[in-house]
Amino acid sequence: MALMQRRFTQKGEPDPDTHTLHGYSPLLTRLLINRGITTAESAYSYLQPAYTDLHDSFLMHDMEKAVVRLFEAVEANEKIVVYADYDCDGIPGAVILHDLLKKIGHDNFSVYIPDRHDEGYGLNMEAVEKFIQEDVSLIVTIDLGTSDIESITQAQASGIDVIVTDHHLPHEHLPPAFAIVNPKLGTYPEPMLCGSGVMFKFVQAFIKKYGEYFDTERPSAKPALTAGWEKWLLDMAGLATLSDMVPLTGENRVLAHFGLQVFRKSPRPGITSLLRKLKIDQRTLVEDDLTFMLTPRINAASRMDSPMRAFELLAERDGVRAGALATHLSTINDERKRIVSEIMDGVLDELKQRELGPVIVVGHSSWRVGVLGIVAGKIMEEFDRPVFVWGGEGVNHADGERVMKGSCRSNGSVNVVELMTACSHVFQGFGGHELAGGFSILEKTAETLEVEFMKVVATHVREVGDLGSKMIDAELSLSDVNESTVAMLSKMAPFGLGNPKPHFLFRGVGIASVRQFGKEKNHLEIIFRDNKTERTGIAFFAHAGMFSKPAVYGEKVTVVATIEQSFFAGRTTIRLRIIDIQ
């Protein structure tokens, strides 16, 4: 594995061009520069995000039209449907709008989240026909709708106005919705908001325009809907921002930063119940707790049951009911993990006997559609190439032949949408973006999909460099793994896409012990020793032989790791998260 330094010279020594960053430690200066932050102004904004850094919501396309229409619907007591996507972006957004409507005393609304297996993604025609029969006047979408031309045309023609709030890339033709609130339309300064981020901006705009009216002119509305009340909704906006893998820069960094702050204080019974079950201290919760612990359980609802269970967990105000929902989501998530593990065991056995090409295709008609994306991602990480996985459980038949659903993930060597486009004749439908997508295909065609890809893949493969290389931010000693360094790193959080955790290099450290831990003994703990200093390093779902150099007691090694603080089970520990050993 190649170890590449980001312009790093010597430990603690910044480059000569850092003269504009005064007052910061040499290490923090180095880390800021590595992220392209080279001025005092940009450093201050990065290290001390301010709520006032959020852009004016009314700069977003159709925002004025959208909030006026919602206000008119509330004033006329019209029937509203909140129609959200079924994942951990759409569902928190539905909670945001639900909380606003409840706050202003409008009860004539319902939340609709389509079934992942039976209805699929988007605003489907069957649901629209149902809303027509129910005399719905307004549909507000969350995290979908930009490409739903046919169903929105039907809704509008039938007297239902549709407000689309979405963040997906618009196609050449837009649906005839009453309003399309999308940061990728027009010139909004932050086009990379997630779906719930867009809904948060929508609510922020509504309160800015009408908050005072509801406080003074509508005594039936609950009080204090003044500018700033929406900050209590940042827990949902932050959860979705961190879960949806949008870049944690600019406005997204502000939403994630304050979202975590609100999450640590959130009174939502579903959140507090789930965190207690997971033994996570809400007061010290960090982004990894959300993305690795909460998000999978919220997504498990649509994969294994109904997405409404996840919405109910987040919106529920009754503690007993919330506790039952938290238990249910944890149970079905365990079942989801069991199913994925069983599929992966079979896949790995199969692939070890195959001569692998540049693209892997696997599938079986019995595989549950809701877990295919997880399986595809795991295979991609294991074999470092694009992967297409198909399955059929719960999928309807067409013309007497079974239609399979599938998910794909790319390691960056192939744009999966371009590859599917080149083989479009074999698919019933497909979509996605460069690194991930979904498709539908007849079962008999799915079994020969890899052959079809082999005919065209050579013209789509591109160089991605050394995919195993790790960028090194700085070289440290084990004595640098301390409270001071942790406090400095906490100012750079939350970490994620666009703001990765700093990677540190530790040379010549000895291995004092190696052990597996956890209920299934599938996690690794290594005690590293450097002179008189010892520090613990861990790697989840790992073993001693999986690194560039096996971890052996008594050996001297070079370690690449991040530094983190753990609060698990009430114990505070500073430790290394191992990335590689050489």
C-alpha positions, 0 to 999 in steps of 0.5 A: 500500500502506497503512503502519500503525504499531503505536502507534508515536510517534517513533523509539525513544520508548516509550509512557507505559504502558511503565513496567513494562518497565525495563532494556530498550532503547527499541526492544526495549521498543517491540517487546515492547509491539507484541506485547502484552508489557507486564509484566516477568514476561511479558517475561522469559518471552518473552525467556528461554523455560525448559524448565520452562515446559512444562505437566504432560503429565498434564493432557492428556485421557486421558494417564494411560490412554495411557501405561499402555497403552503400558507394558503393551504393551511389557511384554507384547511386544505388536505395536504400529503407529505410524500417522502422517500423511504431512506434516511434522507427523505424520512427525517425531512418528513419529520421536519415538515410534520413538526412544522404543521403540528406546530402551527395547528394544521392537522389536516395532513398525512405522511406517505412514504412509498414501499421500497419493494412494491412501489419503488422510488419516486411519486408513483401513479397509483399513489396519486390516483389514491390521493385524487380519490381522497380529495387531497389539495396539495402534495409536498414531496421530499427527496424526490419528484424532480423526474416524476413528470407523468405522475405530477402531470396527472396530479396537477391535471386533477386539481392537486398542486404539487410542491417538489422539494428535492436535491437530485439533478434535474433532467432536460424536461421538468415536471409541471409541478406548482413549484420545484424547490431544488438547489440544483436549479437556478443559482443557489449558492449551495447546490449540494444540499441533501433532501432533508436539507432542502426541506429544512430551508423550506421550513426556515423560509416559511417561518421567516415569512409567516412566523410572526403572523402565526404568533400574533394573528392565529391564537389557535397556533402554538406560540413562539413560531418566531425566527429561530424555532426551526433550530430544534429541527436541525437534529433531523437535518443533521442526521440526513446530511451526515447519512446521505453522503453529501460533502460536509463543506459550506452550508452542509457543514453548518447543518451537520455541526449544529445538527449534532449539537441539537441531537445531543439535546434532542427530547425526541423519545424515539431517539433517546430510546434508540440511543439507550438501547445502543448504549450511546451517551446522547450528550457525547454523541458524534457523527460516527454514532449516527452514520454507523449505528442509527442510520442503518436502523432507520434504513432497516425499516424500508429494507425489512418492513415498512418505512413508516416505522422509522418515521414513527420512531422519529416523530413519536412523542409517546415514550412507551410507543417510541421504546417499542419502535426502537426495539423493533428497528433494532430487531429487524436490523439484526435480521438484515445483518443476518441476511446480508451475512448469509448472502455474502458467505455464498457470494465469496465462496462463488467468486473465489472459484470464478475468474473475475473480470473488470465487472462482477455480476451476481444475483439470485431470485430469492435475494431480498431487494432491500439488502442488494445495495449493501451486498454490492458495496461489500463485494465492491470493497472486497474485490475493488471493482464495479459490482452489480447485484440482482434479486427478486423477492417481493418483485412483481411479474411482467408478461409472464416473466419475472422482473428482477431488481438490482443495485450497483456500486463502483470503485471509481474505475467505471461510471455505472450509469454510463455502463448501463446506458451502453447496455440499455437494451438489456434493462427494463429500467435503470438510473443513479449516478457515477458510483451507485445506481439501481436497475430492473431486468428480466430474470433470464437476461440478468443471468447473462448480464456480465457477458453483456458488460464484457462486450463494452466495458473496455471502452469505459474503464479509466485509471483511478490510481492506486486505490489502496493508497492512503493520504498522510496528513502528518507524522506523530508519535504515540505521545501525541495521542492525547487530550490536547490533540483530541480537543484540536481534532474536535474543532474540525468535526464533523468528519465525512465526505469532503472533510475526511478524518486526518490520517496520521503516520506512526513509525517504529512502534512495537506491537505489545499485544494482539487480540480479537474482541466482541461477542463474535470475536470479529473486531481487532485490538492492538496495543502499540508501544513507542518508547514508554508510551502505550496506546490502544488501536482498534479496527472493527470487522478486522483480523491481524492478517488483513493489513499490508503487514500482519500484526504480530506480537513483538514486531516493529511496524509503521501504523496509519491511523486516525485518532478518536475519543470513545465514550462507550459504556460510560468509559472515556478512551482516547485511541487509534482507529487503525487504517493500515500496518506496514 
